[in-house]
């Protein structure tokens, strides 16, 4: 009887697979990335290397000596004091305590300060409080400390914002009005990000993390990239990390361009040069996990995409790894067996510069 390996489905549930079945899914997952993204396929040696990583004995694995990479964090200290649905563990603590815990107990390479709502728009009324907290945290930490939040352009649409929801307008066949709403929202988003980071930079922030870029589609991407360009012009030394929301930018508008590049439909390897051109220091590409597929299928697909993105990028690539992205199962507390194997494969095979 063939040996079966205990692995995961994309939703985190346990599944047992033979090596032949693993290889079948690895080839299928990589092939899916090739078909959709028009990227190079994995070589025979790479397929065997990935199978070797997936079937390694032990619950957790690690990279080879000398291949360690830095790790940046999003959602700040919410992973400690936040609820489980937000990958938190509900430990009552302040943001300062959380940051110090990450630095001194967890050995984090970098950390960020972030608002509990974790979007730029809600920070506007309390920016002075955030500046004060940033100064206090900087006085007590050594590692690079960024300010992080999501562009989250959806907050600019009704009922949360001033502009009518383009989805509602499109359903009413009011396309021109929908496009105008997206464009106005992108303008406000860009303005808010720049204004907030002017304040935080003056208060000692070491950089900015723009997390989940393009979650609201190409308008979200346009507003964020415009903000990145403005920040780079004003602050040449600012560390700017742009992490994406999904593997392909949704064309909610469909006709928006940044520096001559149409944004709708861009895959990771196409996003990288645009993010670089905007002035970002680091690019965080995403590949989404399919919950109905196996871990080998999802990981092979992710590796194929990210390998192409890393090759296309002239700036460091810190791939987004977490629940539901990077081959990791979509689960509030991702299983360590999948997390470590996916991370090892990203470093050793895709050639990422960080996670």
Secondary structure as GFF3:
##gff-version 3
##sequence-region A 1 355
A	DSSP	beta_strand	4	8	.	.	.	ID=ss1
A	DSSP	beta_strand	14	18	.	.	.	ID=ss2
A	DSSP	alpha_helix	19	37	.	.	.	ID=ss3
A	DSSP	alpha_helix	44	54	.	.	.	ID=ss4
A	DSSP	alpha_helix	78	81	.	.	.	ID=ss5
A	DSSP	three_ten_helix	84	86	.	.	.	ID=ss6
A	DSSP	alpha_helix	95	104	.	.	.	ID=ss7
A	DSSP	beta_strand	110	113	.	.	.	ID=ss8
A	DSSP	alpha_helix	120	123	.	.	.	ID=ss9
A	DSSP	three_ten_helix	124	126	.	.	.	ID=ss10
A	DSSP	alpha_helix	127	140	.	.	.	ID=ss11
A	DSSP	beta_strand	144	150	.	.	.	ID=ss12
A	DSSP	three_ten_helix	153	156	.	.	.	ID=ss13
A	DSSP	alpha_helix	166	171	.	.	.	ID=ss14
A	DSSP	alpha_helix	175	202	.	.	.	ID=ss15
A	DSSP	beta_strand	207	213	.	.	.	ID=ss16
A	DSSP	alpha_helix	218	234	.	.	.	ID=ss17
A	DSSP	beta_strand	239	244	.	.	.	ID=ss18
A	DSSP	beta_strand	257	258	.	.	.	ID=ss19
A	DSSP	beta_strand	261	262	.	.	.	ID=ss20
A	DSSP	alpha_helix	268	278	.	.	.	ID=ss21
A	DSSP	beta_strand	282	284	.	.	.	ID=ss22
A	DSSP	alpha_helix	295	312	.	.	.	ID=ss23
A	DSSP	beta_strand	316	317	.	.	.	ID=ss24
A	DSSP	alpha_helix	336	345	.	.	.	ID=ss25
A	DSSP	pi_helix	346	350	.	.	.	ID=ss26
###
